[in-house]
Amino acid sequence: MSDQTPGHEDGIDPVSGETVRSASAQLREGGSSPAEQASMMDPANQSLAEALRITFRILQAAMFVLLVLYLGSGLQSIKANERGLRVIAGKVAAGDLRPGFHWAAPYPFGELIHVDVGNKDIDVNRAFWPYVEPGKEDTPLDSLRSRASLDPAQDGSLLTGDGAIAHTQWGAQYRRVDARLFTKSIYPPHELGFVRAAIARGVVHAVAGVEIDALLKQSSQEQGSVALRATEIARQTLREIGKNGSGLEIEQMSLKQKIPPVYLREKFNGVLQAASRASKAREDAQRDAATMLSATAGGSSELLISLIDAYERQFDLGQEEQASATLAKIDRLLDGDAIEVDGVETRVALGGEVATLISRARQFRDGAVDLARSELTRFEAKLSQYQTNPSVMIATDWSDALGKFFGDPNLEIFFNPAGTSTLELVINADPAIQAAKETAQRLKDNEKARKERMDAIERARFETREGLQTRG
C-alpha cells in the first residue's frame, strides 16, 4: 500500500482495500502503457455504448410510433352528405367513395378529398332587378324607384319575346352530382360563378321565348313555365363545361318575383286586374250556366242541348228525315228511354225542372183523359136513360139543376106578399151574409195558399233528390 495520501481522483479497491489511482490521473501522469490505458477505458466505453444503444432503441420506437401515426393520418371519415376521392401522387386513384372510413396515402404522397354533395341554395336577386342598395333586395315593390329609363351599369332587366322589358328575381337549388368531374373541372372558389352564369343564361333564353303578359301570369310550378324552361337550359349549360361536364346539376329553379318596368307597373296592374275581373265574370257565368242547366234538366242537359241544336240545324237546312229522327230521340230521352249516341246505347236520367214539367204534363194528360172518359161514360148513360124514359130524365135533371141553383150561397130569395100587383124594393145585401161569405172566402184562400206552399216544398225536395241521383 502506498504511503501517499490519496488525491481526489483516487479510489479504494473494493476487493483489496487499496488505494487505486484513477485512469485519468494515471493518463495525465503518463506513467501507464497503451494496453493499460485501453484496459482502463473499457468500463467507460461500455457504459457509453449501453447508453447509446438505449437511446437508439428509444429513438427507433419513437420513429415507429411516428410512422404509425403518419400512416394512420390517412384514415379519414366521409360524412353522409359527402363523397370522397383518393388521390396518390396527384392522380385520382379512386372516386365516388361512399360515406364511411377510407384510407389514403398521407400528405405529401396523397390525400383524401371531401366533396359535399348536399343541396345548396342560391338566390339571383340583383342580376335582373332594378337597383337597390346591397342587402335590401327584399324591398317592397311600392318602394322601388320609378324611373322612365334604366342604367345598364346598375339596373338589371330582361327582354321578353315581344320586345318588352321585365324584371325578375330567382331562387335555385343545385348540388355536386359527380365528385370526380367536379374536382377535375371546377376550381371551388369559382363554383358559384359558374352556377350563377348558367342560371343567368337559362333565364335570358327562357324569358326571351315568351311575351310579357304570359311571363307575368305564369306560375313557377306549372308545366311549360318559364322556370322549367330556364332550369333545362341552365342544366345543359353546366353539362357542356369541360369535356365530360362540370359535375354540377341544377335541381330546380323558382321564379320568386316578376314585374314590368316600375314606372309602368300601375298600368300593367290595371290590365291584369281587368283580365282577372273578366276571368272571374266568365267563371261566374259558367258556374251559373251549369247550375241553371242542372236545375233545368239535371245530368241530361248537355245531351239534350246537343240534340236540340242538331234538330234546329237540320230543320233550317231542310233535312226533314234527319230532323224527324233527332226529334224522335229527344222524345225518347224525355220519356226516360235509352237512345243511340255515337253508336252506343245511352240512358241518361232526366232531372230538374224539365222532369217536373214532364211529370206535371203526364199528370194533366192522364187527368184530362180520365175526365173525358168519365164525361163520355156519363153522356152515354144519360143518352141511354133518355132513350128509355125521356120525361123521367128531364124531371131528374131539372130537379138537380134547381137544387144546385137554390144551393148557391150567393143566392138571396125574397117572397112577395100575396095580392101585391106592384112591388118596388130598394135593398142592400145582408151584412151578416156578406161577412160570412168573406170569411168563408178567406178561409178558402188560406187553405189554397197552404196547399200550394206544401206542394212547392215537396217539389223542391223531389228536385233535390233527382239532382243528387243525376250527379251520382
C-alpha positions in Angstrom: 0.0 0.0 0.0 1.3 3.4 -0.9 2.3 5.9 1.8 1.0 8.8 -0.1 -2.4 10.4 0.7 -4.8 9.6 -2.0 -5.9 12.5 -4.2 -9.4 13.5 -5.2 -9.1 11.3 -8.4 -8.0 8.2 -6.4 -10.4 5.4 -5.3 -10.4 2.4 -2.9 -10.4 -1.0 -4.5 -13.5 -2.8 -3.1 -11.6 -6.2 -3.1 -8.2 -5.4 -1.7 -9.0 -2.1 0.1 -6.0 -0.5 -1.5 -6.0 3.0 -3.0 -6.1 2.9 -6.8 -5.2 5.8 -9.0 -7.9 6.8 -11.4 -7.4 6.2 -15.1 -7.5 9.9 -15.9 -4.9 10.6 -13.2 -2.6 7.9 -14.5 -3.0 9.2 -18.1 -2.1 12.7 -17.0 0.9 11.4 -15.3 1.9 9.5 -18.4 3.2 6.5 -16.4 1.0 3.8 -18.0 1.3 1.8 -21.2 -1.3 2.0 -24.1 -2.6 -1.5 -23.2 -3.0 -0.4 -19.6 -4.7 2.7 -20.8 -7.2 0.7 -23.1 -7.9 -1.6 -20.2 -8.8 1.3 -18.0 -11.1 2.8 -20.7 -13.3 -0.3 -21.3 -15.8 0.3 -18.5 -16.4 3.9 -19.7 -16.8 2.7 -23.3 -19.2 0.0 -22.3 -21.3 2.4 -20.3 -21.4 4.9 -23.1 -22.2 2.2 -25.7 -25.0 0.9 -23.5 -26.4 4.4 -23.1 -26.2 4.9 -26.9 -28.0 1.6 -27.5 -30.8 2.5 -25.1 -31.1 6.0 -26.7 -31.2 4.4 -30.2 -33.9 1.9 -29.2 -36.0 4.7 -27.8 -35.4 6.7 -31.0 -36.4 3.7 -33.1 -39.6 3.2 -31.0 -40.4 6.9 -31.3 -39.8 6.8 -35.1 -42.1 3.7 -35.4 -44.8 5.4 -33.4 -44.5 8.5 -35.6 -44.6 6.3 -38.7 -47.8 4.5 -37.5 -49.3 7.9 -36.6 -48.3 9.3 -40.0 -49.8 6.3 -41.9 -52.9 6.4 -39.6 -53.5 10.0 -40.5 -54.5 8.8 -43.9 -57.6 7.1 -42.4 -60.4 9.6 -42.6 -64.2 9.5 -42.3 -66.5 10.6 -45.1 -69.8 12.1 -43.9 -73.3 11.1 -45.1 -73.7 14.2 -47.4 -70.2 13.8 -48.8 -68.3 11.8 -51.4 -64.6 11.1 -51.4 -61.7 11.0 -53.8 -58.5 9.1 -53.1 -55.5 11.0 -54.7 -52.0 9.5 -55.0 -49.1 11.5 -56.5 -51.6 14.0 -57.9 -53.7 11.4 -59.7 -57.2 10.2 -58.7 -56.8 6.6 -57.6 -60.5 6.1 -56.6 -63.5 8.3 -57.0 -67.0 8.5 -55.6 -66.1 6.9 -52.2 -69.2 6.4 -50.2 -69.8 7.6 -46.6 -67.7 5.7 -44.0 -64.0 5.3 -43.2 -61.4 5.2 -46.0 -57.7 5.3 -46.2 -55.5 7.4 -48.5 -51.8 8.0 -48.7 -50.9 10.8 -46.3 -49.6 14.2 -47.5 -47.4 14.9 -49.5 -47.8 11.5 -51.2 -51.6 11.7 -51.5 -54.8 12.9 -49.8 -58.5 12.1 -49.4 -60.6 14.9 -50.9 -64.0 15.5 -49.4 -66.7 16.8 -51.7 -70.0 18.0 -50.3 -72.9 16.6 -52.5 -75.8 18.1 -50.5 -78.3 20.6 -51.9 -77.2 24.2 -51.9 -79.4 27.2 -52.2 -78.6 30.2 -54.3 -80.5 33.4 -54.9 -80.3 35.6 -58.0 -81.9 38.8 -56.7 -79.9 41.5 -58.3 -78.9 40.4 -61.8 -82.4 41.1 -63.4 -83.8 43.5 -60.8 -83.9 47.3 -60.6 -81.1 48.7 -58.5 -81.5 48.6 -54.7 -78.9 49.1 -52.1 -77.0 45.9 -51.1 -78.9 43.9 -48.5 -82.2 45.4 -49.4 -83.2 43.0 -52.2 -86.5 42.3 -50.5 -87.6 45.9 -50.6 -91.4 46.1 -51.2 -92.4 46.8 -54.8 -94.1 50.1 -53.9 -90.8 51.4 -52.5 -88.8 50.8 -55.7 -87.7 53.9 -57.6 -89.9 54.7 -60.6 -87.8 55.9 -63.5 -88.5 56.2 -67.2 -85.1 54.9 -68.1 -82.7 52.2 -66.9 -79.0 52.5 -66.1 -77.3 49.4 -67.5 -74.4 49.8 -65.1 -76.8 49.4 -62.1 -80.2 48.1 -63.2 -80.8 44.6 -64.2 -83.5 43.7 -66.7 -84.7 41.1 -69.3 -86.2 41.3 -72.8 -89.3 39.3 -73.5 -90.3 37.7 -76.8 -92.4 40.7 -77.7 -89.6 43.2 -77.0 -90.8 44.4 -73.6 -88.7 44.9 -70.5 -89.3 42.8 -67.4 -87.6 42.4 -64.0 -87.3 39.1 -62.2 -85.9 37.5 -59.0 -85.0 33.8 -58.9 -84.2 31.1 -56.4 -82.4 27.9 -57.3 -81.1 24.7 -55.7 -78.0 22.8 -57.1 -75.7 20.1 -56.0 -72.5 18.3 -57.0 -73.6 15.1 -58.6 -70.2 13.8 -59.7 -67.3 14.4 -57.3 -64.6 13.3 -59.8 -65.9 15.6 -62.6 -66.3 18.5 -60.1 -62.8 18.3 -58.8 -61.3 18.0 -62.4 -63.4 20.7 -63.9 -64.2 23.3 -61.3 -62.0 25.4 -59.1 -64.0 25.6 -55.8 -63.7 29.4 -55.4 -65.2 29.8 -58.9 -68.1 27.4 -58.3 -70.8 29.9 -57.5 -69.7 32.0 -60.5 -70.3 29.0 -62.9 -73.7 28.3 -61.3 -74.8 31.9 -61.5 -73.7 32.2 -65.1 -75.6 29.0 -66.0 -78.7 30.3 -64.3 -78.5 33.7 -66.0 -78.1 32.0 -69.4 -81.2 29.9 -68.7 -83.2 32.8 -67.5 -82.3 35.1 -70.5 -83.1 32.4 -73.1 -86.4 31.3 -71.3 -87.8 34.8 -70.9 -86.9 35.7 -74.5 -89.3 32.9 -75.6 -92.5 34.3 -74.0 -94.5 37.5 -74.2 -94.6 39.8 -71.1 -98.2 39.0 -70.4 -97.5 35.3 -70.3 -94.5 35.9 -68.1 -96.5 38.0 -65.6 -99.3 35.4 -65.4 -97.2 32.3 -65.1 -96.6 30.3 -62.0 -93.2 28.8 -61.1 -94.7 25.3 -60.8 -96.9 24.9 -63.9 -95.7 22.7 -66.7 -94.1 24.5 -69.6 -93.5 27.6 -67.4 -90.5 29.9 -67.8 -88.9 28.5 -64.7 -88.9 24.9 -66.1 -87.5 26.1 -69.4 -84.8 28.1 -67.6 -83.9 25.1 -65.5 -83.4 22.9 -68.5 -81.1 25.4 -70.3 -79.1 26.0 -67.1 -78.6 22.2 -66.6 -77.5 21.9 -70.2 -75.0 24.7 -69.8 -73.4 23.1 -66.8 -73.2 19.7 -68.7 -71.3 21.4 -71.5 -68.5 22.7 -69.3 -65.3 20.7 -69.9 -65.1 17.5 -71.9 -67.5 15.5 -69.8 -69.3 18.1 -67.8 -68.9 20.0 -64.6 -70.3 17.5 -62.1 -72.8 20.2 -61.1 -76.6 19.9 -61.5 -79.4 22.4 -61.1 -82.1 20.7 -59.1 -84.8 23.3 -59.6 -85.4 27.0 -60.2 -88.3 29.1 -59.0 -89.5 32.4 -60.2 -89.8 34.4 -57.0 -90.9 37.7 -58.3 -91.7 39.2 -61.8 -92.7 42.7 -62.6 -92.9 45.0 -65.6 -90.8 48.2 -65.6 -91.5 50.0 -62.3 -92.9 53.2 -63.9 -95.4 51.1 -66.0 -96.4 48.7 -63.1 -99.6 50.5 -62.3 -100.8 50.3 -65.9 -99.9 46.6 -66.1 -101.7 46.0 -62.8 -104.8 47.7 -64.3 -104.7 45.4 -67.3 -104.2 42.4 -65.1 -107.0 43.4 -62.7 -109.3 43.8 -65.7 -108.3 40.4 -67.0 -108.8 39.0 -63.6 -112.3 40.5 -63.3 -113.2 39.2 -66.8 -112.0 35.8 -65.8 -114.0 35.9 -62.6 -117.1 37.0 -64.5 -116.6 34.3 -67.0 -116.2 31.7 -64.3 -119.3 33.0 -62.5 -121.2 32.9 -65.8 -120.1 29.3 -66.5 -121.0 28.3 -62.9 -124.4 30.0 -63.2 -124.9 28.3 -66.6 -124.0 24.9 -65.1 -126.3 25.5 -62.1 -129.2 26.6 -64.4 -128.7 23.7 -66.7 -128.5 21.2 -63.8 -131.7 22.8 -62.3 -133.4 22.7 -65.7 -132.5 19.2 -67.0 -130.2 17.6 -64.5 -127.5 15.3 -65.9 -129.1 15.1 -69.3 -128.7 18.8 -70.0 -125.7 18.6 -72.3 -127.0 15.7 -74.3 -130.5 17.3 -74.6 -129.0 20.7 -75.7 -126.8 18.9 -78.4 -129.9 17.1 -79.7 -132.0 20.3 -79.8 -129.1 22.1 -81.6 -128.9 19.3 -84.1 -132.6 19.3 -84.7 -132.7 23.1 -85.3 -129.8 22.9 -87.7 -131.3 20.0 -89.6 -134.7 21.8 -89.7 -133.1 25.0 -91.0 -131.3 23.0 -93.8 -134.5 21.3 -94.8 -133.3 17.8 -93.8 -136.7 16.6 -92.8 -135.8 12.9 -92.3 -132.8 13.6 -90.1 -134.8 16.2 -88.2 -137.6 13.7 -87.6 -135.1 11.1 -86.3 -133.5 13.6 -84.0 -136.9 14.7 -82.7 -137.7 11.1 -82.0 -134.5 10.8 -80.0 -135.5 13.9 -78.0 -138.9 12.4 -77.3 -137.3 9.1 -76.1 -134.9 10.9 -74.0 -137.7 12.9 -72.3 -139.6 9.7 -71.8 -136.5 8.2 -70.0 -135.8 5.6 -72.7 -132.3 4.7 -74.0 -131.1 6.4 -77.2 -128.2 5.7 -79.5 -125.3 8.2 -79.2 -122.3 7.7 -81.5 -123.3 4.1 -82.0 -123.7 3.3 -78.2 -127.0 2.8 -76.4 -127.1 5.5 -73.7 -129.6 6.1 -71.0 -129.5 9.4 -69.1 -131.5 10.2 -66.0 -133.7 13.2 -66.7 -134.0 15.6 -63.8 -134.6 19.2 -62.8 -137.4 21.4 -63.9 -137.8 19.5 -67.2 -138.5 16.3 -65.3 -141.0 18.2 -63.1 -142.8 19.7 -66.1 -143.0 16.4 -67.9 -144.3 14.8 -64.8 -147.0 17.5 -64.5 -147.8 17.2 -68.2 -148.3 13.5 -67.8 -150.5 14.0 -64.8 -152.5 16.6 -66.7 -152.7 14.3 -69.7 -153.9 11.4 -67.6 -156.4 13.6 -65.7 -157.8 15.1 -69.0 -158.1 11.6 -70.5 -159.8 10.3 -67.3 -162.2 13.3 -67.3 -163.1 12.9 -70.9 -163.7 9.2 -70.4 -165.8 10.0 -67.3 -167.9 12.6 -69.3 -168.3 10.2 -72.1 -169.5 7.5 -69.8 -171.9 9.9 -68.2 -173.2 11.1 -71.5 -173.7 7.6 -72.8 -175.6 6.7 -69.6 -177.9 9.8 -69.9 -178.4 9.1 -73.6 -179.5 5.6 -72.7 -181.8 6.9 -70.0 -183.3 9.5 -72.2 -183.9 6.9 -74.9 -185.6 4.7 -72.4 -187.7 7.3 -70.5 -187.3 10.9 -71.6 -189.8 12.5 -69.1 -188.2 10.9 -66.1 -184.7 12.0 -67.2 -185.8 15.6 -67.8 -187.5 15.8 -64.5 -184.5 14.4 -62.7 -182.1 16.8 -64.4 -184.5 19.7 -63.8 -184.7 18.8 -60.1 -180.9 18.6 -59.9 -180.5 21.9 -61.5 -183.0 23.6 -59.2 -181.2 22.0 -56.2 -177.8 23.4 -57.3 -179.4 26.8 -58.1 -181.1 27.1 -54.7 -177.9 25.7 -53.0 -175.8 28.6 -54.2 -174.5 30.5 -51.2 -174.7 33.8 -53.1 -178.4 33.4 -53.8 -180.8 35.6 -51.9 -184.6 34.8 -52.0 -187.4 37.3 -51.4 -191.1 36.4 -51.1 -193.7 39.0 -52.2 -196.8 39.5 -50.1 -199.9 37.9 -51.6 -202.2 40.1 -53.7 -199.5 42.7 -54.5 -199.6 43.8 -58.1 -196.7 46.2 -57.9 -193.7 45.9 -55.6 -190.6 48.1 -55.6 -187.7 47.1 -53.3 -184.5 49.2 -52.6 -182.3 47.0 -50.5 -178.7 46.1 -49.9 -177.2 42.7 -49.4 -177.5 41.4 -45.8 -174.3 42.4 -44.0 -174.2 39.2 -42.0 -174.4 37.1 -45.1 -171.8 39.2 -46.8 -169.4 38.9 -43.8 -170.0 35.1 -43.7 -169.2 35.0 -47.4 -166.0 36.9 -47.0 -164.9 34.8 -44.0 -165.5 31.6 -46.0 -163.6 33.0 -49.0 -160.6 34.0 -46.8 -160.5 30.5 -45.2 -160.7 29.0 -48.7 -157.8 31.3 -49.9 -155.7 30.4 -46.9 -156.2 26.7 -47.4 -155.3 27.1 -51.0 -152.1 29.0 -50.2 -151.1 26.4 -47.6 -151.6 23.6 -50.0 -149.6 25.4 -52.7 -146.8 26.0 -50.2 -146.7 22.4 -49.2 -146.7 21.4 -52.8 -143.7 23.7 -53.5 -141.8 22.2 -50.6 -142.5 18.7 -51.8 -141.4 19.6 -55.4 -138.2 21.2 -54.1 -137.4 18.1 -52.1 -138.2 15.9 -55.2 -136.0 18.1 -57.4 -133.1 17.9 -54.9 -133.3 14.1 -54.8 -133.4 14.0 -58.6 -130.3 16.3 -58.8 -128.4 14.1 -56.4 -129.3 10.9 -58.2 -128.3 12.5 -61.5 -124.9 13.7 -60.3 -124.3 10.4 -58.6 
